[in-house]
Amino acid sequence: MNIIVESARDVVTVRCRGRLVRGQETALLCAVFQQNGRDIILDLSSVTAIDAAGIGALVSLQAAGIYVRLVNPSFAVCRLLRLIGLDSVFEISEPECSKELAGCSASLVSPVDSAEFHLVQELQES
């Protein structure tokens, strides 16, 4: 996971690149918590994979009272957020993702691969 932090006035843009997965999510948490409660724009356009630890990191930021807006999540991230219902929890700016997801609502009802299915089960059980 590569994290780039850009600051302008009261808003910080955090750009994530790579896999937001177990063992990598702490880089995101550290980068955001170092911003001392400023509003965060989290650019997820270059995130190639996300697992329960990555989802947990996003939820932890929200639970800590940090305003987080997710911007341009990759298709895989956007699809998973919608599948587990977090698209209604976070403010998500997703112009391309909305168009792509509109055409695949059937695949959102049943996960495509077993890894995604197990992730959804794991999140529902916790």
C-alpha positions, 0 to 999 in steps of 0.5 A: 500500500502506497499512501500519498497525503496532500494538504490544502487548508482544512481538507486533506486528500489521502491517495491510496495505491495498491491493496488495502488488506490485512497488514497494510491498513495501518498505513492508512490509519496512521496517515489519517490520524496524523491529520489531527481531525481535519476533513479527509478526502480518501482517493481509492481509485488506485486500490486494487483489492480490499478485505475485511481489515481494509473495510474495518479501517474505513469504518474505524475512521468513521467511528473515530468521528473523522469526516471521510469522503471516499472518492472514485473507488475502484470498481472492486471496492465500490462493488464490495461497499455496496454489497455489504451496505456501506455505500449508505454509511459513507459519502462516496463520489463515484461517477464512473463506478455508479455507471458500471454498477448500474449494469450489474445489479444481478451480480451484486445479489450473489457474490461472484467469487468465493473469496468475496462471499467469505468476506461478506460472511465474515463481516456479517458475523462480526 
